[in-house]
Amino acid sequence: MALTDSWTNKDALAFTAGTLTDISACVTEVESKLKRGTLSASTTPTSNQVRNWLVRAKQELAEARNYSWRRQFVTLTCTGGTSVYACPADFGGAAGPLRDLTNDRVVHITSPHQFDLLYPDLAEVSNGQVALATVRDRELWLAPAPDGADVFEWEIYRTGDDDTSTDFSWLPQIERFRCCDFALAESFEALHDFEKAAYYRSKWEYGLGKSKVADGKKKWTTMGYRARSVFQA
């Protein structure tokens, strides 16, 4: 069954473009360090392989790091009588509330279990103003189904895949350089130069470790350097 997926990404502030303005510039950075000339569809590695490794590195960063800029606002225009919608293409979890902009209210997102206890059969519920929502895997369920083209705004975490997989604008430039280190490690591995592959793999892991430590310090600062429970001591 094909679910309605009509989410629209709201404009987000991009980091100032520097040396690595986009994925093409990242490919050029990898080329310069490989020293094998211009990459193409017939080289080893191919230019497309390098682009894929850069995208994977971006997703690895999004998975490992507690980015504040991993957050993305998206909007959905509902179809009257439809209660189940596909989550946004880049959905990596709910980061904030589901706002019903049409009715000027916030819709609570509950667990699937609680949702089923309250609404065991959505077909038996008359369409109207949405009162509750839940997320099942990558589906958003609304109850009751809206009776018109209600508009919702949702704050989500991105996975790093993005609607346009080549988008690096939400990453600061230091992270774009780290993505290049990952792609270089994969490139040298494809060339069976395992010594250089290990070198760039260690650079990638070192950079990733530094950024994760920085995330931890930032979080500890916002907590006033005090543990909120015994589990954080």
N, C-alpha and C positions, 0 to 999 in steps of 0.2 A: 504494500500500500504506500503510495506517495503522499507524504504529509506536506501541508502548506508550510513553506519556508520563505516568508516575505520580510525578513528582518532587514533593517537598514542601519549601517554603522553611522553613528554621529561623528562629525568631524572631531579629530583629536589633534592636539598640538604635537608637532614633530620636533625631534631634536635638530638643532642647527646642523646642516650638512657640512661636513668637513672634507677630508681627503677621500673617505669612503662614502660617497653620496648615495649609492644604491648597490644592488647586487652585481651589476656589471663592473662597477669599480672594485668590488671585492674579488671578482674573478680575475681582474687585471693584477690585483695585489698578489694573488696566488701564483699567477703566471710569472711575475717578476722574481719570486723566490724559488720557483721550480727551475727556472733558467732553461726551459725547453722550447722557447719560442711561443708563438701565439697558439692557444688551445683551440681546437675545432672538433668537428664530429668524427674525425679520423685519427686524432692524437690519443696518446695514453698518458694521463686520463683525458677523457673527452671534456669539452667545455660544459656539456650538459651534466656530466657526473659531478663536476666541481660545483655547479649551481645547486644540485640536489644535496650535496654535503653541506653547503652553506645554509640551506633551508633547514636541514636536520640539526645543525648546530644552533640555529635560532630557536628551534623547538626544545632542544636540550636545555638551553638557558631558561626558557620560560617555565620548564618543568622543575628545574632545580632552584631557581631564585624566587625570592619573595618580592618581586617587582611591584612597586606602587603603580608603575606605568603598564603593568600587565592588564590593568583594568580598562574596559571598553564599554561605552554606553551604546545600546542598540535599541531600536524602536520596531514595533510590530503593529500592523493594521490588521485587525481580526476580520474574519468572515462570519456573518451572522449564522448562528446555529452550529458552528464548528468549535469543539472543545479541546481538540488535541492538535498541537503544532510542533513541527520540528524545531529543536533548539538552533540558535545561530550556527553558521558553518564553522566558526572558530570557537565554539563553546568549550571552555575548560573548567566550568563550575560557576555557580552563582556567587558574585562578589557583593551584591547589594540587593535591596528590595525590588519588587516588581511594582512599578507605579502605573496606576490606571489614570492616564492623562485625560481621558474623556470624562470620567466621573470625579476627578480630582481627589483620589484616595490611594492608599497603599494596600496592595493585596498580599496577605500573608502566604508564604510558601511553607508548606508543612511536609511531613514525611509521607511516602506513598501509603504506609499502613494507616496513618491517621486519616488521610484523604479517603481511603476506601471505607473506613468505618463511617464517615459522614456522608459519603456519596457512593454507595455500593453499585448503583446503576445510573450512570449519567443520562441515559435515555429517558429515565423517569422524571428528570428534573426539567422544569420549564426554563426556556432561555430567559436571560435577564442580566442584571449587573453582576459581574464576577465577584464572588465572595472569598474564594480560596483557590490555591494553585499548588501543584506539586511537580517535581521533576522525576521522570522515569528514564534512566539512562540518558538519552539525548532527546527526550520528548518533554514538552511542557503541556501539562493537563490543567484546564481551567474548569471551575465549577461555580455556578452553572455556566453553560455555554453563552457567550455574549449574544445579544439579540440584534446587533448591528456591527458597524465597522469601528468598534472601540479601538483606541490606540494605547499601547502599553510601552513603557520605557523600562529597560532592565540594565543593571550594571553587572557585567560578567567578567570572568577571567579569560583571556585569550590563551590558546595553546601555542601560539607562535606560527601556526600554519597560515592563518589569515585568508580572507577571501581572495586576495592577490598574494600568492606565496612568495613573491619577490619583494614584498614590502619590508624594508629594514628601518623605516623612518622613526619607529617608536623605540628603537634601541640607541642608546648613546654610543658614540663612536668607539670608545674603548671596547665595548662588547662586539662591535662589528669586526675589530681587529682579532678578537678572540675567536670569532666564527671562522676567520681566515686561517687561524692556527689549526682548528679542527679539520678544515678542508685540506690543509697541507699535510696533516698526518695521514688522512685517507688517501691523498694523492701519492705520497711516497710509498705507502703500503701497496697501492696498485702497481707501482713501479718496482716492487720487491726490494726497495731500499729501506730495510726495516730499522736501521740505525737512525736515519733522519726521521722516519715515521715515529719512532719512540721519542725523539727529541721534541717534535712538535706536539705529540700527545701529552708529554709532561708539561709543556708550556700551556696547553689548553687546560689541563687539570689544575695547574697552579693558579691560573687566572680565575678559573671557576671557583676554586677554594677561597681565593681572596675576596671575590664578590659575595660569596655566601657568608663569610665572616663579617663583612661590612653590613650585610642585611641584619645579622644578629645584633650587632652593636647598635644599629639604628632602632631596632625594635626595643632593645633594652633601654635606650635613651627615652623613647616615648612612654615607657612605663615608669619613668622617674627612678630608674635603677633599683626598683623594688619588685620582688616576686609577688604575684597576685595570689598564688596558692603554693602549697608545699611541693607540688609537682614541678614548679618552675624554680625552686631554690637550688 
